[in-house]
């Protein structure tokens, strides 16, 4: 019963993070073409893959957590390269993304070792930082 309660709490937290990130992303069209808009696209993809990792982690599929976290890392790195670092909000977004990548890399490591719970925990931390990055990214002008 406790396992199902933890899964439900995790889904609720992810829903809240997704909602906040969605608001940030929805209001982010600055007409710059690449840069912030491209970074936000990568952030969306990274969050989506990380959420997939958490869903699999809740089912005990450590290998799938690792696969989705790896995809999330690739998109997070794309967001770093697209984000204008000269803007204070862009710089803060990059800082959050780098922290997310650190947690996602730990998730991959634990997932490859078969530790679904630890991999899922690190993925959740990564999602929180990706959400923070999305909030700053919407402020990049």
N, C-alpha and C positions, 0 to 999 in steps of 0.2 A: 504494500500500500504506500509506503514511504517513497518508493521509487517512482510511482505514478504521480505522487504529489510533487516531487522534485521536477519531473518532466513538465507538469502543468505550470509550475512556477517559471521554469525556463522558457516555455512558450509565451507566457504572459510578458516576461521581461523582453524577449525578442520582439514581440509585437509592439511594445512601447518604444523600443529603440528604432524599429522600422518606421513607426509613425513619425517620430522626431526627424529621422533622416529623410523621410519622404517630404516633409515640410521644407526642410533645408534644400532639398534637391529641386522641388517644384518651383521655388522662387529664385532659381539660380541662373536664369537665362540672361546673360549680360551682352549677348551679341558678339562675343570675342572669337567665335569659331572654335579654335583650339584653346589651350590654356585652361581656364577654370571649367568650361563646359566639358571638355574632354576629360579632365580630372574627375569631375562629378560622375560622368559615365562610368569611369573605372571604379569609382567608389561604390556606385550602385551594384556593379557586377561583383565586387569584392564582398559587399554585404550579403548579396544573394548567395554566393558560394559558401560564405561562413555560416549563414543560417542553415544551408543544406548540411553542412558538417555537423552542426549542433543536433539537427534532427536525427541524423544517423548515429551520433554519439549517444543519444537517448535510447536508441535501440541496441546499443552495445557493438555497433559496427565500427571498430577502431580504424580499420583500413580505409573505409569510406570517409571517415573524418579526415584522415591524412590526405586523401585525394582532393577533397573539396577545399581543405585549407591550403593546399598547394596552388590551386586555381585562384583562391582569394589573394594569396601572396603575389602572384603574377599581376593581377589587376591593381593591387595596392601599389606595387612598384611602378606601374603605368601611371597611376594617379600622382605619384611623387614626381615623375618626370614631366608631367603636364602642368603641375601646379606652379603658378608664378611665385617664386620664393622671395621676390623683392617686396611683395605686399605683406604687411604684418599678419593679416588673416591667413594668407597663403602659407607663410612660414609656420604659423601655429598649426595649420592643417597638416603640413608635412611632418611636424613633430608628432602629432597624434598618429599619423599613418605609420611612421617608423616604429612607434611603440606597438601598434597593431601587428606589424610584420614580426616583431620580436615574439609576441604571444602566438601568432600563427605558426611560426617556425617551431616553437615548443610544442604546439598541437601536432604538427607533422611528426616530430620526434616521438612523442608519446603514442600517437596513433600507430606508427610503424612498430612500436614495441608492444602493441596490443592493449594499451591502457586507455580504453575509451573514456572513462570518467575524467582522467587528467587532461586528455586531449580536448574534451568538450569544455572543461573549465577554462583552459587557455583560449579556446576559440571564443567563448563568451567575453573574455577580457578584450580580445581583439575586436569584437563587434562593438563594444563600448567605445573604443578608441576610434574606430571607423565612423561611428555616429558623431563623435566629437569633431572629427575632421570634416564631416559633411556640414556641420553647423558653421564652421569657420569658412569653408569653401563657398557657401552662399553669400558671404560678406565680401568676397574678393571682387574688386571693381576694376 
